[in-house]
């Protein structure tokens, strides 16, 4: 769901796979903040995606994307 919102927010500038990458990092970051995963898992996720030359941050501010997710439900 996060990748769909990111794709929509990027107005076609990103491919779906790029949006999935940024969404994975956002989900890992949230999981880390909630104490569900360690910082090592967060950094490993980010590093692996960066090595694949994929984006790890969304094109818009996170708060905007979170609002869109809430409205999408």
C-alpha positions in Angstrom: 0.0 0.0 0.0 2.8 2.4 0.8 4.4 1.9 -2.6 1.0 2.7 -4.3 0.8 6.0 -2.4 4.4 6.9 -3.2 3.9 6.2 -6.9 0.8 8.4 -6.9 2.6 11.2 -5.0 5.5 11.1 -7.4 3.2 11.9 -10.4 4.7 9.2 -12.6 8.3 10.2 -11.9 9.0 6.9 -10.1 8.6 3.3 -11.3 6.6 1.0 -9.0 9.7 -0.9 -7.9 11.4 2.4 -6.9 8.4 3.2 -4.8 8.5 -0.2 -3.2 12.1 0.4 -2.2 11.4 3.6 -0.5 8.3 2.1 1.2 10.4 -0.8 2.5 12.8 1.6 4.2 9.9 3.6 5.6 8.3 0.4 7.0 11.7 -0.7 8.4 12.2 2.7 10.0 8.7 2.6 11.6 9.4 -0.9 12.8 12.6 0.2 14.4 11.0 3.1 16.1 8.4 0.8 17.5 11.1 -1.5 18.8 10.1 -4.4 16.5 13.5 -4.6 14.8 17.0 -3.6 15.7 18.9 -0.8 14.1 21.1 -3.3 12.4 18.1 -4.6 10.4 17.1 -1.1 9.4 20.6 -0.3 8.2 20.9 -3.6 6.4 17.7 -2.9 4.5 18.8 0.6 3.6 22.2 -0.5 2.5 21.0 -3.4 0.3 18.6 -1.2 -1.5 21.2 1.5 -2.0 23.6 -1.0 -3.4 20.9 -1.9 -6.0 20.8 1.8 -6.9 17.2 2.1 -5.6 15.8 5.1 -3.8 15.5 4.9 0.0 13.5 8.0 0.7 10.2 9.0 -0.7 10.0 11.9 -3.2 7.7 13.9 -0.9 7.7 14.7 2.8 6.9 11.6 4.9 4.0 13.4 6.7 2.2 13.9 3.4 2.6 10.3 2.5 1.3 9.2 5.9 -1.7 11.4 5.5 -2.4 9.9 2.1 -2.2 6.4 3.6 -4.7 7.3 6.2 -7.1 8.7 3.6 -6.6 5.7 1.4 -8.2 3.4 3.9 
